[in-house]
Structure formats: C-alpha cells, structure tokens
C-alpha cells in the first residue's frame, strides 16, 4: 500500500485546511486509516482515525469539534478537514493505514500502523 498526503500549507489561526491522503496498491484488508502529526522536537501524535469499511471515527481530545476525518472508498481517499486551527496544530501531518483489527479498540499508537505517507506540513500563524 502506498499513501500520498497533500493539502498542507500556511494558514492564520482560526483558518481551515483540508488534508487529503490517496491510497494505492493493495488496499484490500485495510482496517483503519489514521492521521498523525509531529511537531518539531516532539513525538509523533495520534490525531484521528476512521474505519476503512465503515463510518466510525475517533479523535484525540485536542481536535474534537474542530477536525473531521472522512473517507471515500471508491476513490481510495481519506481526508482531514481542519477548522478553527490553532498555532499548536502546527506540525507535519502523516496519514497511515493499518491492517490489524484490535477487537474494537481504536489504534492510536504509531507502531500499530503498517503503512505511512510522506507527510504534509501545516503551519498555523498567530
């Protein structure tokens, strides 16, 4: 599976961006798609995830109500709509795919994901 993230950029605080992740290759068997982010000097952090075969979603508390993850299976795309952006949202954002079902527990650790995109940079200015 190959993942290509795009849509990053520079935006003022309070603004919006939509990130896209294109999946190609053998996408059959993917269970979850996720978005992570990594700010300079910090560890990679879980942001949101979605069931590839359904509509269930899960978010880290800091983005609830501001970010929305969605997917279009027909196009093999996953999106992250980010509204009311804050300077603390500044990071490189990565999309990831996971083939393992964790018994109903959402995968929020980077090591739980099998495939990664190259990252797209988001900068939120104050």
Rosetta blueprint (number, residue, H / E / L):
1 X L
2 X E
3 X E
4 X E
5 X E
6 X E
7 X L
8 X L
9 X E
10 X E
11 X E
12 X E
13 X L
14 X L
15 X L
16 X L
17 X E
18 X E
19 X E
20 X E
21 X E
22 X E
23 X E
24 X E
25 X L
26 X L
27 X L
28 X L
29 X L
30 X L
31 X L
32 X E
33 X E
34 X E
35 X E
36 X E
37 X E
38 X E
39 X L
40 X L
41 X L
42 X L
43 X L
44 X L
45 X E
46 X E
47 X E
48 X E
49 X E
50 X E
51 X E
52 X L
53 X L
54 X L
55 X L
56 X L
57 X E
58 X E
59 X E
60 X L
61 X H
62 X H
63 X H
64 X L
65 X L
66 X L
67 X E
68 X E
69 X E
70 X E
71 X E
72 X E
73 X H
74 X H
75 X H
76 X L
77 X E
78 X E
79 X E
80 X E
81 X E
82 X E
83 X L
84 X L
85 X L
86 X L
87 X H
88 X H
89 X H
90 X L
91 X E
92 X E
93 X E
94 X E
95 X E
96 X E
97 X E
98 X E
99 X L
100 X L
101 X L
102 X L
103 X L
104 X L
105 X L
106 X L
107 X L
108 X L
109 X L
110 X H
111 X H
112 X H
113 X L
114 X L
115 X E
116 X E
117 X L
118 X L
119 X L
120 X E
121 X E
122 X E
123 X E
124 X E
125 X E
126 X L
